[in-house]
Amino acid sequence: MSPPVAPAGWSRWLVPPAALAVHLSIGQAYAWSVFKPPLESALGLSGTQSALPFQLGIVMLGLSAAFGGTLVERKGPRWAMTVALICFSSGFLLSALGAYTEQYWLIVFGYGFVGGIGLGIGYISPVSTLIKWFPDRPGMATGIAIMGFGGGALIASPWSAQMLQSFGTDSTGIALAFLVHGLSYAVFMSLGVLLVRVPRTEKPVEGAPSAFQGPQVSARSAVRTPQFWLLWLVLCTNVTAGIGILEKAAPMITDFFAGTSTPVSVSAAAGFVALLSAANMAGRIGWSSASDLIGRKNVYRVYLGVGALMYALIALYGDSSKPLFVLCALVILSFYGGGFATVPAYLKDLFGTHEVGAIHGRLLTAWSTAGVLGPLIVNWIADRQESAGKHGSALYGLSFLIMIGLLVVGFVANEFVRPVSARHHIPAPREAADVARQQPESA
């Protein structure tokens, strides 16, 4: 399947909707918690077991993005989106069969393994293409797409809950909900497959810089540079800090104000989680767009430096002021989303567009690491503090100090990022279509 080249006059603003069609679909992963209670009841699973399909899916996201990134660059966005469509939808169909036959392992294999491959390939599928179409605003372009991944749960969560209410929460009802998801997402993602195009030239916009301007570094060479590993550390610390709040948001705000005159109700805690999701989504487009104006290094200084300050304010004063707690958490989650959306443009600045999708895929192993590290820090310390007889905000004081330390480490790592040494550069690639068009003109 060859990459589809845009015809003359093709609007580049048709490419972000193609990317959104994929990212809004695979963003359903953040709504997996809707299926946890019904699965536990219908199949007799523990909370740990019902979380396994999601956890495996995130692990496979990082692995498939890392190992499939080069193939995505070589085959192009339509091939990658097609693979993502097949794997992600097939994962739901296999899960439907597993729920209907009450075979838990089939749900883990379908949603976690097969669907997780679709998550990883789908996540990186439009990144390189968007950067080539928008060389003048790469942060905004990738922010639009990656915003979709953060916002996918805002659609999927109420939709899934409504289906379970209509079909029932027994194994048959869950199977029908999985079946509808698989078929619906296949149709929606196919819009992205049909719509996506690659630019005809390396300067798709008049007056904008060339998509291949600046140093170009291959994915194999990029992972051998200190810049790659410094950015890996920056992303890992930023994601760890964000996911530490996101994963335990509802019980955290409940614990903080449990002993006060204004305790947080269950419905208010759920509203807090929804606000965090909105901040996560808004940060992806807002902060990544800002990076086009103030620079990638400066915006990461904000993420990491101000993020450490927000954690310090929560640790010191969070239990005495509910508005302060909520505001600081919202800012941290906006940085969490912004970090995801800005890093592809940061990679483009350092390594060029030649294999930026493949480099991005390798960098996403930082996400897989943070996805384990953040919840582990917060939950393990909270459990230990509770065993020691502590309660309320005291459950989280030590973990917040650790998060501050990690953000400081990330801030220092960002300061050490410098332009890539010329010995890693390769000649900027030229599209074959351009060469073919130039040959008749010179004859």
N, C-alpha and C positions, 0 to 999 in steps of 0.2 A: 504494500500500500504506500504509494509515493505521497510526499507532503503536497497538499493542494495549494497551488500558487494563485494568489489573488489576481483577478483580471484587472485591466486598466480601469481606474475610477472607483475601485473598491474602497469603501469607507472603513478605516481602521476601527471605528467605534462599534463595528459589528463583532469584533473579536472579544472584547470584555463580556458581552452577553453569552458568547459561546463558552468562555471559561466559567462564568457563573452557573451555567446549566449543569456543569460537572461538579463544581464546588458546593453549590447548594444541595446537591444530591448526596455526595459523600459526607457532607457535614451532619447527616443524620446520626453519625457515630456518637455525637455528643448527647443524643437523646436516648441512648441505650437504656438508661436507668428506668425509663417508662416500662420496659419489658421485664425488669428484674422481679418485682413482686409477683406478677402473674406466673412467671416461669418457676419461681420458688414454690408457689402453691400447687401448680399443675403437675410439676415433675418431682416435687419433694427435694428441691435443691437448697443448699445453704447460701448465704449471702456471698461467700467467696466463690462458690461454684457458678452462681448466676452472673458474676462479674467477669468470669474467665473469657467468654467470647469477646467482650470489649477489650480486655487487657491484651489478648492475643492479637486482636485487630490492630491495636496501636503498635505493638512490637513488629508486626508484619508490615505496617505502614513504613516504619523507619528502615527495615531491612530491604523491602522491595524498592523503595525510593533510592537507597544507597546502591544496590546492585543493579537496578534497572535504569538508572539515570542515563548512562552512556547510550543504552539502546533507545531510550526515548529521544535523545538528541539525534541519533542516526536515522531513526524511522520517521520522526516528525510527530506533530501534535495530533493528527487524525488517527494515526495508528495507536498512539498512547491512550487517547480518549476511548477508542474502541475496545482496547484491552481492559481499561478501567470499567467500562459499561458491562462487558461480559462477566468479569470477575465479581464486581459489586452486586450486580443483579443476580448472578448465579448463587452468590453467597446467601442471599435472602431465600431463593428457591430451595436450596439445600436445607436451610434452616426451617423452612415451612414443612418439608418432608420429615425433618427430625422432630419437630413439635408434634406433627400429626401422628407419627409412629412412636412418640415418646422416647426417642433415642437422643439423649443429651449430647453424646459425642458428635453427632451429626450437626447439631447446632454450633458447637465449638468449631468444628472443621469448616462448616459453611460460612458462618458469619466472621469467625476469627481468622481462619487461614486463607480461604479463597477470597472472601470479602475484604480482608486486610490487604491483600495484594492489590485489589482494585483501589483501595484507599491511597496507598503509596503512589501507584502509577498515575492515578487521577489527580492527586495533589500536585505533582510536579509537571503534569502534562502541558499546561498552558504557559508556564513561567517564562521559558526562553522565548516563545513566540510573542508574548506581550511586551517583553523588553525590546525585541527587535522592531515591533510596531510603534512603540512609544519611547524612542531614544531620548526625547526631550523631557519626558515625565515618567521614568521607570518606576519610581516609588508609588505614584498614584495608580499606575496600571496594574502592578502586582497587588496593590492594596485592595482594588476593586474585586479581584478574583478571590484573594484569600479572605476578604471580608465575608464572602459567600460561605466558606467553610465554617467560620465562626457563627454565621447566622442560620445555617442549615437546621440547627436544633430548634430554633424559634418557630420554624414551620413544622418540623417532624414531630416535636413533642406533643402539641395539642392534637395533631392529625392522628398520631399513633394512639393517643389516649381515647380519642373518639371512636376509632376502629375497634379497640378492645371493648369499649362500652357497647358497641353495636353487635360485634361478633361473639362476645363473651370472653372470659378470662381462663377458660379451660384449654386443654391442649389443641382442640379443634379451632377455637376462636383465635388463639395465638398463631396457629398455622395459616389461617385465612389472612390475618393481618400481615404476616411475613410475605405471603403470596402477592397481596396487593402492593406492598412496598416494592418487591422485586420487579413486577411488571410496570408499575408506574415510573420508577426510577429509570428503567430501560428506555421508556418512551422519552422522558425528559432529557436524559443524557444524550440521546440520539440527536437532539436539536444542536447540541454543542459539536457533535461529530460532523454533522452536515454543514454547520455554519463556519467552522474554523478555517482560516487561510493563513499562509505564510506570505510575507511581503515579496514583491517581485524584485526589488532592489534593496541595497543596504541603506538607502536614504528614502524611506517611504513618505516622509513629510518634507515639503519644500521649506528650506531655511533651518531645518532641524539638523543636529549633528548626525553623522553616520552611525548606524547601529554597531559598526565594527571599529569605531574610533577608539583610540587608546590601546593599552596593552591587551594582548590576547594570550591566554594560558589554558593549556589542556587540563582536563580533569585529573589525569594521571600526575601531571606536574604540580597541580594546585595542592593536592594532599601532602606534598613534600615541602610545602612552604610554611614558615611560622605563621603567616597571615591566616591561613586556613584554620589552624589549631587555636589561634587566638580568638577568631570569630566563633569557633566551636564552643570555646569556653564562655564567651560573651552570651551566645544564644542559650547555652545550657543553664547558666546562672539566672538569666532573666526569666526563662520558662519555669525553672524550679521555684522561683519566688512567686510567680503568678499562680501556678497550679497548686502551690501550698495552701492558698486561700480558696481557690475555686473548688477543689476536691472536697473540702470540708466546710463549705460556706455556711450552710444552714445550721449545723450543730455548733459551729464556732460562734456565730452571733448570738445564738441562744445561751451558750455558756457564759459569754462575756457579760450579759445583763441578767443572768438568772437570779442573782442575789440583790438586785436593785429594786427600786419602787416601780420601774417600768420594764418588766420582763418582755421578751420578744415571743409573740405567739407563733404557732406553726404556720399560719397563713402569712404572717409578716416575714418569717424566715424564707418562705417560698418566694415572696415578692423581692426579697433581697437577692436571692439567686437569679431571678429574672433580670434585675438591675445590673448584676455583674455580667450576665450574658450580653446585655445591650452595650455595656462599656467595653467589653471584649470586642464586639463587632464594630463599634464606632472607632475604637482605637486603631483598628486595622486599616481603615481608609483615612482617618484623620491624621494620625501620626506619620504614616508612610507618605502621604501627600506633603506634609510639612518637611519631610526629609529632602524633598526635591528643592526646597527653598533654603534650608539651613545646613544641609549636608548630613550624610549618614553618620559620621562619627559624632557630630554634635547631638543628633537626636538620640543616639545610644547613651551619650552622657546624661541626657535627661532621664531615659528609662532607668538607668542603673543608679545614678546619683540621687535623683528625686525619689526613686523607688525605695532606696535605703532610708531616706528621710521619712517617707510615709509609714514604713514599718516601725521606725523608731517612735513616731507619734502614736501609733496604735498601741505599742508596747507600754508607753508611758502614760497616756491619757485616754486610751480607747474605751476603757470600762467606765469612765466618768462622763462621756459625751457620745451619745448615739449618733448624732449627725457627723461628728468627727470620724468615728469608726467607719461609717458608711462611705463618707467622702474619700477617705484614704484608701479603702478597699477598692472603690470604683477607679481611682487613679491608677492603682497597681494593676488592676485588670485591663485598663486601657493600654498600659505599657506592655502587658503580656501579649495582647493581640497585636499591638503595633510592632513588637519585636519580630513576630512571625512575618508580617507583611513587608517590613523594611529590609530584612536580611537578603532577599534576592537582589535588590538594587545595590546593596552594599557589596555583594559578591560580584555584580556586574562592574562596579567601579574598580574593584581590585583585579579581577581576572578576565574582564571582557565578556562578550556575549558568545564566544565560540562554542563553549560547552558549559554555559552557566547552569543549564538545567541539570546536567550530570553532577556538577559541583554542589548545587543546591541539594540534590538527593543525598549525597554523601554527608552533607552537613546536618541533615535531619536526624542522623543518629544521636545528635545532642538532644533532640526532642524525646527520643525513646529513653535515653538515660534520665532526663529530667522528669519524665512521666513516672518513673519508678522512684527517683530520689525525693521529689517534693512531697508526695503523700506519705512516704516512709518516714521522713523527718517529722512531719506534723503529727501523724497518727501514733508513731512509736513513742515519741516524747510525751504526748498527751496521755497515752495509756500508762506510762511509767509514773507520771505525776499524779494521776488519779489513784494509782496503787499506793502512792505515798501519802494519800489523804488530802491532796490539794484539790481545788475546784475552781470554777469560774475562769477568769482571765489567767490565773496562775497556771493553768494547764498548758498555755501557749507561750509564756514568756521566753523560755529557753529556745524554743523553735524559732521565734521571731528574731532573737539575737543571732542565731545561725543564718537565717535568711539575710539579715543585714550584712553579715560577714561575707556571704556568697556574692551579694550584689557589689560589695566593695572589691572583691576579687575580679568580678566581671568588669567593673569600671577601670581598674588598673590594666587589665588585659586589653581593653579597647584603646587605652592611651598608647599602647605599644604597637598598634596597627600602623604600618607604613606601606608605601607603594611596593609592589612586588618587584624583586630584583630582575633586571633585564635578562639574566641568563635563563629565566623560566619562560620568556616570551616566545611566541611563535608568530609567523606572518599572519596577518588578518586574512581569514578565508574570503573567497569571492564566490558568489553564487553562480552556478553553471549557467543559469538562465541569462544573467547579465552578459557573460562572456559570449554566449551564442548570439545575443542581439547585437553586440558590438562588432562581431566578425563581418557581417554584410556591409556595415557602415564603413569599415576600413578597406573593403575590397575595391 
